Amino acid sequence: MNSMTLYVDRDSLIHKQLAPLTKALYVLVSIAVSYIIPSLTVALILTFISALILILGKVFRNILPVLALSILLVASVIIVQGFFHPENQTELFRIGAVVFYKEGLYYASLIAVRIINMIMAFGILIFTTAHDELVESMIKKGLSAKIGYVLLSVLQLIPQMKATMDKITDAQRSRGMETEGNLLVRMKAFFPLIGPVVLNSLSNTRERAIALEIRGFDSGIQKNFLNLSKEYHYQAAIQIILWLTLVLAIVWRVLP
């Protein structure tokens, strides 16, 4: 994996046969449908489809750390909704004077599955799509080059800061700073490191902006693309199916 991107290069069907814009459309439709249709069954089906795509793309392991980070959020949702959801009526169990309700658990489960599906859907796009190819595809469809640059910078921000953090940590460790050990030692090392990381990221952003201006990025001249567009088959049919799915979900929700 490149240190400047979260893209994972794999020899998979998802990498080769799905265009970046098709994956972006899947993210939109998958998340939207899970909210348009307030059904736990529908949310579970969408989550299963997202997980299957990740498995076919050979990047399912890469999404697991992100899912692990969401456990605390999911647990808090279940606790809050289970005890305090306004539609709670059916008692599931009791802890002293506090009652945990079935309705709250169902609603919390729906939210939790939606969160997991959202993370997986974005994982499909981020881990199986080269970020420059995604942005170039959007610009070719009419997206402003400035907005494309901002989007690419956002996609590269986390891996860039992680790479910078690793370099500064190694440099400080060579000077005798303790960066490994118990939680207290790590916290003491974190604060002296975070300042240089943020300042370095801001400096890099400024340098890239200056370099782009020197190369005429802001000029109104028609620009050519360095990379040739890849050929993806059956994208129109897949996109039509995704749009139809979204439309049918909206119609189902609107109709009595």
Summary of the structure (lengths in Angstrom):
residues: 256
radius of gyration: 22.7
end to end distance: 49.2
largest distance: 71.5
contacts: 705
relative contact order: 0.14
helix: 71%
strand: 4%
